[in-house]
Amino acid sequence: MTVELQPGESQESLLKRFRKAVTKSSILSEHRKRRWYVSKGELRRKEKKKAIRKARRRAQQMQSEKGWL
């Protein structure tokens, strides 16, 4: 990731642009994800648990909207 210093630009604004570019490109989150090796089976189990939690949350939200709880 590179950011060029524009004429008349302060170091603070350059740093701010750099941080924004890094977060937009999601370099840090990708690095954090790949910090440790996760097997395919473990990844599938994690995704399945995540989907179950998401479905439960969605069901609870639908119930609260309809006034069932």
TIGUTOR-262616 format. One record per atom (N, C-alpha, C): x, y, z; atom name; residue number from 1. Coordinates in nm, 3 decimals. Example, Ala and Ser with C-alpha at 12.3 -4.5 7.8 and 13.67 -1.06 7.14 Angstrom:
<pts>
PT      xx      yy      zz site pos
PT   1.319  -0.569   0.780    N   1
PT   1.230  -0.450   0.780   CA   1
PT   1.320  -0.330   0.780    C   1
PT   1.285  -0.225   0.708    N   2
PT   1.367  -0.106   0.714   CA   2
PT   1.290   0.003   0.787    C   2
</pts>
This chain:
<pts>
PT      xx      yy      zz site pos
PT   0.085  -0.116   0.000    N   1
PT   0.000   0.000   0.000   CA   1
PT   0.090   0.123   0.000    C   1
PT   0.071   0.209  -0.095    N   2
PT   0.149   0.332  -0.100   CA   2
PT   0.056   0.452  -0.115    C   2
PT   0.098   0.561  -0.052    N   3
PT   0.025   0.687  -0.063   CA   3
PT   0.130   0.795  -0.085    C   3
PT   0.109   0.878  -0.183    N   4
PT   0.204   0.984  -0.215   CA   4
PT   0.167   1.112  -0.142    C   4
PT   0.268   1.183  -0.094    N   5
PT   0.248   1.311  -0.028   CA   5
PT   0.215   1.416  -0.134    C   5
PT   0.099   1.476  -0.120    N   6
PT   0.057   1.578  -0.216   CA   6
PT   0.114   1.712  -0.175    C   6
PT   0.134   1.803  -0.269    N   7
PT   0.191   1.934  -0.235   CA   7
PT   0.103   2.009  -0.135    C   7
PT   0.164   2.057  -0.030    N   8
PT   0.092   2.134   0.071   CA   8
PT   0.013   2.048   0.170    C   8
PT   0.033   1.917   0.167    N   9
PT  -0.041   1.827   0.255   CA   9
PT   0.038   1.802   0.383    C   9
PT  -0.030   1.802   0.496    N  10
PT   0.038   1.778   0.623   CA  10
PT   0.059   1.628   0.644    C  10
PT   0.146   1.595   0.737    N  11
PT   0.175   1.455   0.768   CA  11
PT   0.053   1.386   0.830    C  11
PT  -0.025   1.461   0.906    N  12
PT  -0.144   1.404   0.970   CA  12
PT  -0.247   1.361   0.866    C  12
PT  -0.269   1.447   0.767    N  13
PT  -0.368   1.412   0.664   CA  13
PT  -0.318   1.298   0.576    C  13
PT  -0.185   1.293   0.555    N  14
PT  -0.127   1.182   0.479   CA  14
PT  -0.149   1.051   0.554    C  14
PT  -0.124   1.052   0.685    N  15
PT  -0.144   0.933   0.767   CA  15
PT  -0.291   0.892   0.768    C  15
PT  -0.381   0.991   0.774    N  16
PT  -0.524   0.965   0.773   CA  16
PT  -0.565   0.898   0.641    C  16
PT  -0.512   0.949   0.529    N  17
PT  -0.542   0.888   0.398   CA  17
PT  -0.488   0.746   0.390    C  17
PT  -0.368   0.725   0.446    N  18
PT  -0.307   0.592   0.445   CA  18
PT  -0.393   0.493   0.524    C  18
PT  -0.434   0.532   0.643    N  19
PT  -0.518   0.445   0.726   CA  19
PT  -0.649   0.411   0.656    C  19
PT  -0.708   0.512   0.593    N  20
PT  -0.834   0.490   0.522   CA  20
PT  -0.814   0.393   0.406    C  20
PT  -0.703   0.405   0.333    N  21
PT  -0.674   0.317   0.221   CA  21
PT  -0.651   0.174   0.269    C  21
PT  -0.582   0.159   0.382    N  22
PT  -0.555   0.026   0.436   CA  22
PT  -0.686  -0.040   0.480    C  22
PT  -0.772   0.032   0.549    N  23
PT  -0.898  -0.028   0.593   CA  23
PT  -0.989  -0.059   0.475    C  23
PT  -0.987   0.025   0.372    N  24
PT  -1.070   0.002   0.255   CA  24
PT  -1.026  -0.124   0.181    C  24
PT  -0.894  -0.147   0.175    N  25
PT  -0.844  -0.265   0.105   CA  25
PT  -0.847  -0.390   0.191    C  25
PT  -0.881  -0.376   0.319    N  26
PT  -0.893  -0.484   0.417   CA  26
PT  -0.768  -0.571   0.427    C  26
PT  -0.653  -0.507   0.421    N  27
PT  -0.526  -0.578   0.433   CA  27
PT  -0.509  -0.633   0.575    C  27
PT  -0.537  -0.551   0.675    N  28
PT  -0.516  -0.594   0.814   CA  28
PT  -0.610  -0.708   0.853    C  28
PT  -0.735  -0.699   0.816    N  29
PT  -0.829  -0.806   0.853   CA  29
PT  -0.790  -0.938   0.785    C  29
PT  -0.743  -0.930   0.661    N  30
PT  -0.698  -1.050   0.591   CA  30
PT  -0.574  -1.109   0.659    C  30
PT  -0.485  -1.024   0.702    N  31
PT  -0.364  -1.071   0.772   CA  31
PT  -0.402  -1.137   0.905    C  31
PT  -0.493  -1.079   0.977    N  32
PT  -0.536  -1.136   1.106   CA  32
PT  -0.603  -1.271   1.085    C  32
PT  -0.678  -1.284   0.976    N  33
PT  -0.744  -1.411   0.947   CA  33
PT  -0.643  -1.520   0.917    C  33
PT  -0.537  -1.485   0.846    N  34
PT  -0.439  -1.584   0.802   CA  34
PT  -0.320  -1.600   0.897    C  34
PT  -0.330  -1.540   1.015    N  35
PT  -0.220  -1.548   1.111   CA  35
PT  -0.192  -1.692   1.152    C  35
PT  -0.298  -1.772   1.171    N  36
PT  -0.284  -1.912   1.207   CA  36
PT  -0.353  -1.998   1.103    C  36
PT  -0.299  -2.118   1.084    N  37
PT  -0.358  -2.210   0.989   CA  37
PT  -0.486  -2.269   1.047    C  37
PT  -0.591  -2.271   0.967    N  38
PT  -0.718  -2.332   1.006   CA  38
PT  -0.752  -2.434   0.899    C  38
PT  -0.773  -2.559   0.943    N  39
PT  -0.803  -2.665   0.847   CA  39
PT  -0.939  -2.642   0.782    C  39
PT  -0.961  -2.709   0.671    N  40
PT  -1.088  -2.692   0.599   CA  40
PT  -1.206  -2.742   0.681    C  40
PT  -1.186  -2.850   0.755    N  41
PT  -1.293  -2.903   0.839   CA  41
PT  -1.330  -2.806   0.950    C  41
PT  -1.227  -2.748   1.013    N  42
PT  -1.251  -2.650   1.119   CA  42
PT  -1.321  -2.527   1.064    C  42
PT  -1.280  -2.485   0.945    N  43
PT  -1.343  -2.369   0.881   CA  43
PT  -1.490  -2.397   0.852    C  43
PT  -1.521  -2.518   0.805    N  44
PT  -1.660  -2.555   0.779   CA  44
PT  -1.743  -2.555   0.907    C  44
PT  -1.685  -2.609   1.016    N  45
PT  -1.756  -2.611   1.144   CA  45
PT  -1.784  -2.470   1.194    C  45
PT  -1.685  -2.381   1.179    N  46
PT  -1.704  -2.242   1.221   CA  46
PT  -1.814  -2.174   1.141    C  46
PT  -1.812  -2.196   1.009    N  47
PT  -1.914  -2.136   0.922   CA  47
PT  -2.053  -2.189   0.956    C  47
PT  -2.062  -2.319   0.988    N  48
PT  -2.190  -2.378   1.021   CA  48
PT  -2.244  -2.318   1.151    C  48
PT  -2.157  -2.304   1.252    N  49
PT  -2.199  -2.244   1.379   CA  49
PT  -2.242  -2.099   1.358    C  49
PT  -2.168  -2.028   1.273    N  50
PT  -2.201  -1.888   1.245   CA  50
PT  -2.338  -1.878   1.178    C  50
PT  -2.366  -1.969   1.085    N  51
PT  -2.496  -1.968   1.016   CA  51
PT  -2.609  -2.000   1.112    C  51
PT  -2.585  -2.093   1.205    N  52
PT  -2.688  -2.127   1.304   CA  52
PT  -2.718  -2.008   1.393    C  52
PT  -2.613  -1.940   1.442    N  53
PT  -2.633  -1.823   1.526   CA  53
PT  -2.709  -1.714   1.452    C  53
PT  -2.674  -1.695   1.325    N  54
PT  -2.740  -1.592   1.244   CA  54
PT  -2.888  -1.625   1.225    C  54
PT  -2.919  -1.753   1.201    N  55
PT  -3.058  -1.794   1.182   CA  55
PT  -3.138  -1.776   1.310    C  55
PT  -3.075  -1.810   1.425    N  56
PT  -3.144  -1.792   1.553   CA  56
PT  -3.174  -1.645   1.578    C  56
PT  -3.074  -1.560   1.552    N  57
PT  -3.094  -1.416   1.571   CA  57
PT  -3.206  -1.365   1.482    C  57
PT  -3.207  -1.410   1.358    N  58
PT  -3.310  -1.368   1.264   CA  58
PT  -3.448  -1.414   1.310    C  58
PT  -3.456  -1.537   1.361    N  59
PT  -3.584  -1.590   1.410   CA  59
PT  -3.633  -1.511   1.531    C  59
PT  -3.541  -1.480   1.623    N  60
PT  -3.579  -1.401   1.740   CA  60
PT  -3.625  -1.262   1.700    C  60
PT  -3.560  -1.205   1.602    N  61
PT  -3.598  -1.072   1.556   CA  61
PT  -3.736  -1.075   1.492    C  61
PT  -3.764  -1.178   1.415    N  62
PT  -3.896  -1.190   1.351   CA  62
PT  -4.004  -1.209   1.458    C  62
PT  -3.974  -1.287   1.561    N  63
PT  -4.071  -1.310   1.668   CA  63
PT  -4.099  -1.181   1.744    C  63
PT  -3.996  -1.105   1.771    N  64
PT  -4.015  -0.980   1.846   CA  64
PT  -4.091  -0.877   1.761    C  64
PT  -4.071  -0.879   1.630    N  65
PT  -4.144  -0.786   1.544   CA  65
PT  -4.293  -0.820   1.539    C  65
PT  -4.323  -0.950   1.543    N  66
PT  -4.463  -0.991   1.536   CA  66
PT  -4.529  -0.993   1.673    C  66
PT  -4.450  -0.974   1.780    N  67
PT  -4.507  -0.968   1.914   CA  67
PT  -4.532  -1.103   1.976    C  67
PT  -4.461  -1.206   1.933    N  68
PT  -4.482  -1.340   1.987   CA  68
PT  -4.413  -1.358   2.120    C  68
PT  -4.310  -1.283   2.149    N  69
PT  -4.239  -1.300   2.275   CA  69
PT  -4.296  -1.217   2.384    C  69
</pts>
